[in-house]
């Protein structure tokens, strides 16, 4: 045997502190007879060491499986006499080292740890089935008992928390979850979402300095009463979502005007001829051209215009020389040389993409079938974009979406519809600009213009949303400037829902809390 190799002793297969006396098979089980390696015991009451053995007894303990067999430890335990005069205990049973075997335990500590983690990961019935395959005889009830027993609520001092509600049953019963945002872990689950319950829990934790919560009034009211010194932070995602919802409500309020202006819209045939309108980019280029031409007419040289506008020298020179007056930018295509022939075929009635591709291939076209098919599809859509199609009024939700996305992503009918709405309902355009400004404040984390924004928004179609922001101004400012938000709490709620589904929705509050906290 080399110097690096060591002999394998039977005692190394069991937990430390045990000495193996014998081992044998009993059916499909392996029985290992062990005893403690120490020669004395410590009294659990007074801590006095004793060597006086009163008697011995046997404990049957389950250990980790070995070679596909269940292992039963037959522990020969001792009872000692306590010689301390003032100790009320005369006889005590032998205690084993911490992390080896607990008093009255039927499983070793290392097996109990595996049982605990199985229960945390899978719950009761699924974990019991998996444990059976691992040769770990444990029932589903035992798994859940172990999870509950070993649950330890966090004791870290709380400074920044997030609180939100979650549904036991949607629209019927709700509870609350509290998270430590600094340590990214669940702190506790509250049985309901009543302000009084949240207030009582918050009052019991005076070290909390920051409370991230949703925009509902319940948690804000509870935090204000229980922790008047704490900073409340409104959830940024809810602020963005509420702002978008406010714009949707503004569109719904303006639907009568929208129907009027869209119904009276005159369609420009030139717009219908364009395959994909890039209206927004066109307006941006026109504004740039106008600004450069205005400076040039005032006698400002090109070099100074470049410094003032920040545009390149090449672009400024093109605008000044009149070389940048495109209506819509077009993309070069392999079909450009064949477009007249394709138009003739289309007019003659051949509108099948595969047939057009076969004919065009005979004329020397080397492109793929997909190119022709996509053009045929676009051509059919263009023909459907007639006056009747354009005057079909979309829903309020569709209009709200069309007004906030880029113009180069819209179809011809959508672009003309949005342009008509913007020309005929200027108050809706203003509301959209106000909401976009609010979103920009949150993204750029600048709250300097919040009061100005509130005053402007109160005179628009989103006045209700502005009033809500004004009532919760301090929390909104904190949401814009501070790094904390309730998004992490929402993620913990998603994990909580997964745990509930694993238990088929039957887990009680203490078991849910034990699995959420224990898994961390």
Buried (B, 14 or more C-beta within 10 A) or exposed (E): EEEEEEEEEEBEBBBEBBBBEEBEEEEEBBBBBBBBEBEBBBBEEBEBBBEEBBEEEEBEBBBBBBEEBBBBBBBBBBBBBBEBEEBEEEEBBBBBBEBBBBEEBBBBBBBBBBBBBBBBBBBBBBBBEBBEEEBBBBEBEBBBBBBBEBBEEBEEEBBBBBBBBBBBEEEEEBBBBBBBBBBEBBBBBBEBBBBEBBBEBBEEBEEBEBBBBBBBBBBBBBBBBBBEEBBBBBBBBBBBEBBBBBBBBBBBBBBEBBEEBBEEBEBEEEBBEBBBBBBBBBEEBBEBBEBBBEBBEEEBEBEEBBEEBEBEEEBBBBBBEEEBEEEBEEEEEEBEEBEEBBEEBBEEEBBEBEEBBEBBEEEEBEBEEEBBBEBBEEBEBBEEBEEEBBBEEBEBEEBBBBBEEEBBEBBBBBBBBBBBBBEBBEEBBBBBEBBBBBBEBBEEEEBEEBEEBBEBBBEBBBBEBBEBBBEBBEBBBBBBEBEBBBBBBBEBBEBBEEBBEBBEEEBEEEBBBBBBBBBE
